[in-house]
């Protein structure tokens, strides 16, 4: 039986130093463009990776673009899901052409709505201090946008959400959706979702192997959809998803 794990990265397999518990055995796992380490794995997370690497084919499923994914210091050898599912890399690190063609065709009717909302977000942010909006462009296309704030909390992002984003008609009718976790508020077209890319890969793997055992691992509420496609789910404690399930 072939075993796969679809594995979220940030806040599942590593996190910023600020989020690490006191641990003198941290290992750097991801780096800024200038080479500065900015994400670290605890001793338990290091052990977890070793366990996965011994028995699973590991498929990363991440919001990271190609540049930031390349700065993750782990030896991935399978396909990779990037940009919240907008891009799938094959084992050689090149974009999966069939998936790229499919997602670009799906996004044709969404782009105008997304840019309209994004212009409103930028206008709001320009009038207030601390907001850092950014469009994510990768492989020649704009996929989605996210906003961070210099104070590092959700509070100003919630203000933006209530003042601008939730009032947009494309949010109301489901054409676009948002995701908030910590100091990161993302706005995405509906076709871009991790679960869509994972479903595509699962169909491919099921054609290759007579039997599959699949795991999904993630920390965020938006990871739950792709994790639910798998046979089993792994959730780190003290994360958005674990708190949400505990309160349900």
C-alpha positions, 0 to 999 in steps of 0.5 A: 500500500502506497502512503502519501501525506499532504503536508501544510508547512508554516505553523505545522512543520515549522514557524517563526521564532516568536511562536516557538516554545523555549527549545535549545534544539531548534533547527532553521527550516526556512529563510528570507531572500537575504539568507536570514533564517526566519522559520524554525522547527522544534525538536518534536517537529524535527522528529515528525519530519524524520518519521514522515520521511521514512514511510510516506511520499510527502506532498507539501501543500502551502500558501508559499509561492515558488520563491519562498518555497525554494527557501525551505530547507527540506528535501521534497521529492514529490509534487508540491502544491503552492499558492493556496492550490493555484500552482502544482509543481511536478517532481522536477519542480516545473509547473504542472501544465494541465493544472495550470491551463485548467486553473487559468481557464477557471479564473477568467471570470473571477479576475475583474472582481478580485482586482476591484476588491483589491483596489478597495483594500489598497485604498483603505490601507493607504489611509491608515498606518501599518497595513502591508498589502501584497499581491501574489504573482507567480509564473506570470500570473496574479493569484491572490492577495494578502495583508499583514499589519506591523503590530502583528495581531489580528485586530487591525485585519479584522477592522479591514475585514469588517470595513471593506472586504465583507461588504463587497458583492463578490464576497457576498455571492461567493465569487471571492473568499477570505481567510484570516489566521494570525497576522495574515488576511488573504483574499482569493478567487473561489477556484484557488483552494488547496483542496482542489489541487489535492483532489487533482493529485489524489485522482492521479495517484489513484490511477498509479497505485492500486491501494493508497493510504493518505494523511493530511496535516495542517494548522488552519481552518482552510486546511480542513477541506483538503485534510478531509479528502484524506483517510486520516488527519493530523492537527498540531495543538494550539493552532487555529484548527485545533482551537476551532475543533475544541470549541465546536 
